[in-house]
Amino acid sequence: MRINVVGTSGSGKSTFARRLADTLGVPYIELDRLYWRANWQGTPDAAFMTRIAETLRAAPDGWVLDGNYNRTREVKWREVDTIIWLDYGFGRTLYQAVKRAIARALSQQELWPGTGNRESLRQSFFSRESIVWWTIKTWRSNRRRYQADMTNPLFSHLHFVRLRSPAEARNYLRSLTSPAGCSTLKQ
């Protein structure tokens, strides 16, 4: 099982992907952790692609990959067999992005160990790097892209699962622990 969980920032990708990996007993891989370095510096693309490929190869029995990073498709979708798209409505996604931004800013939790990267209210709401602004800006384009991907012949070898609400996501996870088990992944 090689799964990529995708969706707009704030859709709950990380939470869902962690739960899915735990349910399936496979490693959870977070693209943000592979990308971000100290002081909010990104990893150059060539090194980022190498890190992704090496990380995926290190888990030959399967994994759950969390993240979009459209430019990484050639590397990650070469190995993936299932795409789970959290396609929640705009209002729900924006609400979750705002709620997460506030919680992270107040807790000052380091987002990826060793980076020192923490979110602030100023960064989350009043800067060009605002995650809230990013959610607003990308929700529609992400939606169009993933809808097109589902019918693109280049991706016909991939199994797409489109979950449109947190309730659907919870039910999907619950179904994986049913007697039918992981056969749900192929529905």
Secondary structure by P-SEA (a helix, b strand, c coil): cbbbbbbccccaaaaaaaaaaaaacbbbbbccccccccccccccaaaaaaaaaaaaaaccccbbbbcccccccccccccccbbbbbcccaaaaaaaaaaaaaaaaaacccccccccccccccccccccccaaaaaaacaaaaaaaaaaaaaccccccbbbbbbccaaaaaaaaaaaacccccccccc
